Amino acid sequence: MNRLFLTLATVLLLALAASLASSWWLSENPLLRADDPAIAKRLERIGIELQQSLAPLPERQWDDIVSATGYDDYYDIDWYSAEEYAAPIETRTELLAQLRVLSYEWDDSPLYEILFNEQQLVLQIVPRDTARRTLNSAINALAILAIGILATVIALFPVARRLQKLQRLANEYGKGNWDASPVDNANDAIGKLAASMQDMADRIQRLVTEKNTLASDQRNLMQAVAHEFRGPMARMRFALELAGDKGIDDQNRHELNQALDELNEMINEVLAYARLQINAPDLSFKSVLLSELIKDTCHKHQFIAKDSHISVDVQPDETPVQADATQIQRAIYNLVGNALKYGGDYAKVSLNSDGETATIHVDDRGPGIPIEDRQRALKPFVRLDSSRSRQLGGSGLGLAIAHSVAQKHGGELVITDRPDGVGARLSLTLPVRQLDA
């Protein structure tokens, strides 16, 4: 808005300057000069022609004759009696001596005068300076334009101030300050717009409050469900220990304990994913070395699955990233676990950084993921091979959690093929950024 007024003010000043400059130039530079031979010759020819046409006729017919010639469209033609003729003495002397004279008017226009009708009348011819009149019209137009712009600026200034207040109000709403109230209550278009913005802010505030309430209810529900599940699970595990000597063999006991472990893991995964979706955990960004998180996570997997093969390839001169170490480690854990589960107990983890982003690649030796299924594989509770997934266990949330963690860090999780074409590659990319001081 300030730029608009600055533009209008600039145009106004330019129009006024052009008008003043043109007026001054015209006053200093007449466009028609009496010393121009062509003008002098033309005026003399017209004067002689009119003298010959008018002299034999009564004076009352002269106007009609002049109009018939058409000269009055381009010249101011008048006649005066000798008594009425008021001219400088030198002009009168020249006129009486030569019967015609070419001189200047007060505004430097050429003036041609001829004495005729027995030296009793003076015929005066002054060419109309059409160019000057055109420029005068242009100057007047510029002046009118300047006045119009000035009036527009004056009229729009209050409107601009009201719009600036609306802009500040919109900025406050953009910052989440929904309690900001509009200061414009006029019953016009701008006032109605301000009222509409207030109504919109009230609706958004209600929706945010409802969402926060719903999120709180969901957290409470998840905690209650987790508690209700873990209570019976703990009693079942305790009952298995007590029943160790009462006819349950080691194989059955192992399978029951494994089922309980899987159920417990599934509950943890569901809770973790739900917390990420409802923004329950506030991410704590700190400077972390991804290589350390990768090594620690792979060590945990290697300890649990001793028969698996995990290869780690990280650079020693790694650039730290600002991230929530707990959430990133959970994402890496899920990616490596997915590779071991579906990739033949093999996973290769590498880390690349280009100064702006850091990418963790997790490769496996499995069958890979078809291109048409890669986006779907990142959604919760999706099992691309349901029969195989039931045999291997899992909740179908591992990749969904890793994907959600990446998004909350401003990154992404992408599924591609391994460079050698054998197996899948899951790439977790994070921005390398610095915390504000």
matplotlib code that plots the C-alpha trace (Angstrom):
import matplotlib.pyplot as plt

x = [0.0, 2.8, 4.3, 1.0, 1.0, 4.6, 3.9, 0.9, 2.9, 5.7, 3.2, 1.7, 5.1, 6.1, 2.8, 3.2, 6.8, 6.0, 3.2, 5.4, 8.3, 6.1, 4.6, 8.0, 9.4, 6.4, 6.9, 10.6, 10.3, 7.4, 6.6, 5.6, 8.0, 7.4, 10.9, 10.1, 10.0, 7.4, 5.0, 5.7, 5.0, 1.8, 0.4, 1.2, -0.5, -3.6, -3.6, -3.5, -6.2, -8.5, -7.8, -8.7, -11.9, -13.1, -12.3, -15.0, -17.7, -19.7, -18.2, -21.3, -20.5, -16.9, -17.7, -19.4, -16.6, -14.0, -16.0, -16.4, -12.6, -12.1, -9.2, -10.9, -10.4, -6.7, -6.3, -7.7, -8.9, -10.0, -10.2, -10.0, -10.6, -7.7, -9.0, -9.3, -5.9, -3.7, -0.1, 3.3, 4.3, 7.0, 4.4, 2.0, 4.7, 5.8, 2.2, 1.5, 4.7, 4.5, 0.8, 1.6, 3.6, 4.7, 5.4, 4.8, 1.9, 2.5, 2.9, 5.4, 2.8, 3.4, 1.0, 0.3, -1.5, -2.4, -3.9, -6.7, -10.1, -8.6, -6.3, -9.3, -9.2, -6.5, -6.8, -5.1, -4.2, -2.8, -2.2, -3.6, -0.7, -2.4, 0.7, 0.8, -2.8, -2.3, 0.5, -1.6, -4.3, -1.7, -0.5, -4.1, -4.6, -1.5, -2.7, -6.1, -4.4, -2.3, -5.3, -7.2, -4.3, -4.1, -7.8, -7.5, -4.6, -6.6, -9.6, -7.7, -5.5, -8.2, -9.0, -5.3, -4.9, -7.9, -6.5, -3.1, -4.9, -6.6, -3.2, -1.8, -4.8, -4.2, -0.6, -1.7, -4.0, -1.2, 0.9, -1.9, -3.1, -6.8, -7.7, -6.8, -9.9, -10.5, -10.6, -12.8, -16.6, -17.8, -20.8, -19.1, -17.1, -13.9, -15.9, -17.7, -14.4, -13.0, -16.1, -15.7, -12.1, -13.2, -15.8, -13.2, -10.7, -13.4, -14.2, -10.6, -10.0, -13.0, -11.6, -8.1, -9.6, -11.7, -8.6, -6.5, -9.3, -9.6, -5.8, -5.9, -8.7, -6.8, -3.7, -5.7, -7.4, -4.1, -2.6, -5.7, -5.6, -1.9, -2.4, -5.3, -3.4, -0.2, -1.9, -3.3, -0.1, 2.0, -0.3, -0.1, 3.7, 3.7, 1.2, 3.6, 6.4, 4.3, 3.1, 6.7, 6.5, 2.9, 3.0, 3.9, 7.0, 9.8, 8.6, 5.1, 6.5, 8.8, 6.0, 3.8, 6.5, 7.3, 3.6, 3.5, 6.7, 5.1, 1.9, 3.9, 5.9, 2.7, 1.3, 4.4, 4.4, 0.7, 1.3, 4.4, 2.7, -0.4, 1.8, 3.5, 0.2, -1.4, 1.8, 2.0, 5.8, 7.4, 10.5, 13.7, 16.1, 19.8, 23.0, 23.5, 25.8, 23.8, 26.7, 26.6, 22.9, 23.4, 26.1, 24.2, 21.0, 22.7, 24.5, 21.1, 19.8, 22.9, 22.6, 19.0, 19.4, 22.9, 22.6, 21.9, 24.5, 24.5, 27.0, 27.7, 29.3, 29.6, 32.0, 34.3, 34.0, 30.2, 28.3, 26.1, 22.3, 19.7, 17.3, 15.4, 17.8, 15.2, 12.8, 15.5, 16.9, 13.4, 13.2, 16.6, 15.7, 12.5, 14.2, 17.0, 14.4, 12.4, 15.4, 16.4, 12.8, 12.1, 15.6, 17.0, 18.7, 20.9, 21.1, 23.6, 23.4, 25.3, 25.3, 25.9, 25.9, 26.2, 26.3, 22.6, 21.0, 22.1, 20.7, 20.6, 20.4, 19.3, 19.7, 18.4, 18.5, 14.8, 12.5, 12.2, 9.0, 7.2, 7.0, 3.2, 3.3, 6.0, 3.8, 1.3, 4.0, 4.6, 1.0, 0.1, -1.1, -0.2, 1.1, 2.1, 2.3, -0.2, 0.5, 4.3, 3.8, 1.7, 4.5, 7.1, 5.0, 5.0, 2.3, 2.8, 3.7, 7.5, 7.8, 4.9, 6.6, 9.9, 8.0, 6.2, 9.5, 11.1, 8.2, 8.3, 12.0, 11.3, 12.7, 11.4, 11.5, 11.9, 11.8, 13.9, 15.8, 19.3, 22.0, 22.9, 19.2, 19.0, 16.7, 15.2, 16.8, 15.0, 16.5, 15.8, 16.8, 17.1, 18.0, 21.2, 20.2, 21.4, 19.4, 18.6, 20.8]
y = [0.0, 2.4, 1.6, 2.5, 5.9, 6.5, 5.7, 8.0, 10.8, 10.3, 10.5, 13.6, 15.4, 14.4, 15.7, 19.0, 19.3, 18.6, 21.2, 23.9, 23.0, 23.1, 26.5, 28.0, 26.6, 28.0, 31.4, 31.4, 29.7, 30.9, 28.3, 30.8, 33.6, 36.6, 36.4, 33.1, 33.8, 31.1, 32.7, 36.2, 35.2, 33.3, 36.3, 38.7, 36.5, 36.2, 40.0, 40.9, 38.4, 39.7, 43.3, 42.7, 40.7, 43.0, 46.5, 46.6, 45.4, 47.0, 46.4, 44.5, 41.7, 41.2, 38.7, 36.4, 36.7, 35.9, 32.9, 31.7, 31.7, 29.5, 31.6, 32.4, 28.7, 29.3, 33.1, 35.8, 38.5, 41.9, 45.4, 48.8, 52.4, 54.7, 56.4, 53.0, 51.7, 51.9, 50.9, 52.1, 55.2, 53.3, 50.7, 53.4, 55.2, 52.0, 51.1, 54.5, 54.3, 50.7, 50.1, 46.8, 45.8, 42.5, 42.7, 41.0, 40.7, 41.0, 37.2, 37.1, 35.9, 37.3, 40.1, 41.1, 44.4, 46.0, 49.4, 49.4, 51.0, 54.4, 54.2, 54.4, 50.8, 48.5, 44.7, 42.7, 39.0, 36.9, 33.2, 30.9, 28.9, 25.5, 23.8, 26.2, 25.5, 21.8, 22.1, 24.3, 21.6, 19.0, 21.2, 21.6, 17.9, 17.3, 19.8, 18.1, 14.7, 16.0, 17.4, 14.1, 12.1, 14.4, 14.0, 10.2, 10.1, 12.2, 10.0, 6.7, 7.6, 6.7, 3.5, 2.6, 3.1, 0.8, -1.8, -1.7, -2.3, -5.3, -6.5, -6.3, -8.2, -10.9, -11.1, -11.5, -14.3, -15.9, -16.0, -17.8, -14.7, -15.4, -13.0, -10.0, -7.9, -5.8, -2.1, -1.3, -1.6, 0.5, -0.8, -0.8, -3.3, -3.0, -3.2, -6.3, -7.8, -7.2, -8.8, -11.8, -12.2, -12.0, -14.7, -16.9, -16.4, -17.4, -20.6, -21.5, -20.9, -23.2, -25.9, -25.6, -25.9, -28.9, -30.5, -29.9, -31.4, -34.3, -34.9, -34.8, -37.3, -39.5, -39.4, -40.3, -43.1, -44.5, -44.5, -46.2, -48.8, -49.4, -49.9, -52.2, -54.3, -54.5, -55.6, -58.9, -59.4, -59.2, -61.6, -64.0, -63.9, -64.5, -67.4, -68.9, -68.8, -70.4, -73.1, -74.0, -77.3, -78.2, -79.8, -76.9, -77.8, -75.4, -75.1, -74.0, -71.7, -70.1, -69.6, -68.0, -65.7, -64.8, -64.0, -61.8, -60.0, -59.4, -58.1, -55.8, -54.5, -53.9, -51.9, -49.8, -49.2, -48.2, -45.8, -44.3, -43.7, -42.2, -39.8, -38.6, -38.0, -36.0, -34.1, -35.4, -35.4, -32.0, -32.5, -31.6, -30.4, -30.8, -31.1, -34.8, -37.0, -39.4, -41.7, -42.3, -43.0, -45.4, -47.3, -47.5, -48.7, -51.3, -52.6, -53.1, -55.0, -57.1, -58.0, -59.1, -60.9, -62.5, -64.4, -61.3, -59.4, -55.6, -53.5, -49.9, -47.3, -43.8, -40.9, -39.8, -36.1, -36.0, -32.7, -32.6, -32.1, -30.5, -33.2, -35.0, -37.9, -40.2, -39.9, -40.2, -43.3, -44.8, -44.2, -45.8, -48.7, -49.3, -49.1, -51.5, -53.9, -53.8, -54.6, -57.6, -58.9, -58.7, -58.7, -62.1, -61.0, -58.5, -54.8, -52.2, -48.8, -45.8, -42.1, -39.3, -35.6, -32.7, -29.9, -29.1, -32.5, -35.7, -39.0, -42.4, -45.3, -48.7, -51.5, -55.1, -58.2, -58.8, -58.9, -55.2, -53.1, -52.5, -48.8, -48.8, -49.9, -47.6, -44.8, -47.2, -49.0, -45.8, -45.7, -47.3, -50.9, -51.7, -55.1, -55.6, -59.4, -60.2, -64.0, -63.4, -60.5, -62.7, -65.3, -62.7, -60.7, -57.0, -54.3, -52.7, -49.4, -49.4, -47.5, -45.3, -44.2, -43.5, -41.6, -39.5, -38.7, -37.6, -35.2, -33.7, -32.9, -31.3, -34.3, -37.3, -41.1, -42.4, -46.1, -47.0, -50.0, -50.8, -49.4, -53.0, -53.8, -56.5, -55.6, -52.3, -49.1, -46.9, -43.4, -41.1, -37.5, -34.7, -31.1, -29.9, -26.8, -24.7, -23.7, -20.0, -18.3]
z = [0.0, 0.8, -2.6, -4.3, -2.7, -3.5, -7.2, -7.2, -5.6, -8.2, -11.1, -9.5, -9.2, -12.8, -14.2, -12.4, -13.4, -17.1, -17.0, -15.5, -17.9, -20.9, -20.0, -19.4, -22.7, -24.7, -23.1, -24.2, -27.5, -29.8, -32.4, -35.2, -35.9, -38.1, -39.5, -41.1, -44.9, -45.5, -43.0, -44.2, -47.8, -46.9, -44.9, -47.6, -50.2, -48.0, -47.3, -50.9, -51.8, -49.1, -50.0, -53.6, -52.6, -49.9, -51.2, -53.9, -51.5, -48.7, -45.3, -44.1, -46.5, -45.4, -42.7, -45.2, -47.7, -45.1, -43.9, -47.5, -48.0, -44.9, -43.8, -40.5, -39.5, -39.3, -38.8, -36.7, -39.2, -38.1, -39.6, -37.9, -38.9, -39.0, -35.9, -34.1, -35.2, -32.1, -33.0, -32.2, -34.1, -36.0, -37.1, -38.2, -40.1, -41.9, -42.7, -44.3, -46.2, -47.5, -47.2, -45.4, -42.4, -40.7, -37.0, -33.7, -31.3, -27.6, -27.3, -30.1, -32.7, -36.2, -37.1, -40.7, -41.4, -44.7, -45.4, -48.0, -48.9, -49.7, -46.6, -44.3, -43.0, -41.7, -42.3, -39.6, -40.0, -37.1, -37.7, -35.1, -33.5, -33.5, -32.2, -29.3, -28.6, -28.8, -26.3, -24.1, -24.2, -23.3, -20.4, -19.2, -19.5, -17.4, -14.8, -14.7, -14.4, -11.5, -9.8, -10.3, -8.9, -5.9, -5.3, -5.7, -3.2, -0.7, -1.2, -0.9, 2.0, 4.7, 2.8, 2.7, 6.4, 7.1, 4.8, 6.6, 9.8, 8.2, 7.1, 10.6, 11.8, 9.3, 10.4, 14.0, 13.0, 11.0, 14.2, 16.0, 18.0, 17.5, 20.3, 18.2, 17.4, 14.3, 14.9, 11.9, 12.6, 9.7, 7.8, 4.4, 2.3, 4.4, 7.7, 6.5, 5.5, 8.9, 10.5, 8.2, 9.2, 12.9, 12.3, 10.5, 13.4, 15.9, 13.9, 13.6, 17.3, 18.1, 15.8, 17.4, 20.8, 19.8, 18.2, 21.3, 23.4, 21.1, 21.2, 25.0, 25.0, 22.6, 24.7, 27.8, 25.9, 24.6, 28.1, 29.5, 26.7, 27.2, 30.9, 30.4, 27.9, 29.9, 33.1, 31.6, 29.7, 32.9, 34.6, 31.7, 31.7, 35.5, 35.1, 32.5, 35.0, 37.7, 35.3, 34.3, 36.1, 35.4, 32.0, 29.6, 27.7, 26.7, 23.1, 24.1, 26.7, 24.2, 21.7, 24.3, 25.5, 21.9, 21.3, 24.4, 23.2, 19.8, 21.4, 23.7, 20.7, 18.7, 21.5, 21.7, 18.0, 18.0, 20.9, 19.3, 16.0, 17.6, 19.7, 16.5, 14.7, 17.5, 18.3, 21.8, 22.0, 21.6, 19.5, 21.3, 18.7, 19.6, 17.7, 17.1, 15.0, 12.9, 12.7, 16.5, 16.4, 13.5, 15.2, 18.5, 16.8, 14.7, 17.8, 19.5, 16.5, 16.3, 20.0, 19.5, 16.2, 16.5, 13.2, 11.2, 9.2, 9.5, 7.6, 8.6, 6.4, 7.8, 7.1, 9.9, 9.1, 9.5, 9.8, 12.9, 12.3, 14.5, 15.4, 18.1, 18.8, 20.4, 17.4, 14.8, 16.6, 16.6, 12.8, 12.2, 14.4, 12.4, 9.0, 10.0, 11.6, 8.4, 6.3, 8.6, 8.6, 4.9, 3.5, 4.5, 7.8, 6.0, 6.2, 5.0, 6.6, 5.0, 5.6, 3.0, 3.5, 1.0, 3.6, 3.2, 3.7, 5.4, 4.0, 5.8, 3.3, 4.5, 1.9, 2.1, 0.0, -0.1, -3.1, -3.2, -3.2, -6.5, -7.6, -7.5, -3.8, -2.5, -1.3, 0.1, 2.1, 4.1, 5.4, 8.7, 9.1, 5.4, 4.7, 1.1, 1.5, 4.2, 4.3, 4.7, 7.1, 9.4, 9.5, 10.2, 12.7, 13.1, 13.3, 9.9, 11.5, 11.3, 8.0, 8.8, 12.1, 10.3, 7.6, 10.2, 12.1, 8.8, 8.0, 11.5, 11.0, 7.6, 5.7, 3.8, 3.5, 0.0, -1.2, -4.2, -5.5, -4.4, -6.8, -7.8, -8.4, -5.7, -2.9, -1.7, -0.5, 2.1, 2.3, 5.2, 4.3, 6.9, 6.5, 8.0, 9.9, 12.8, 15.8, 16.2, 18.6]

ax = plt.figure().add_subplot(projection="3d")
ax.plot(x, y, z, "-o")
ax.set_aspect("equal")
plt.show()
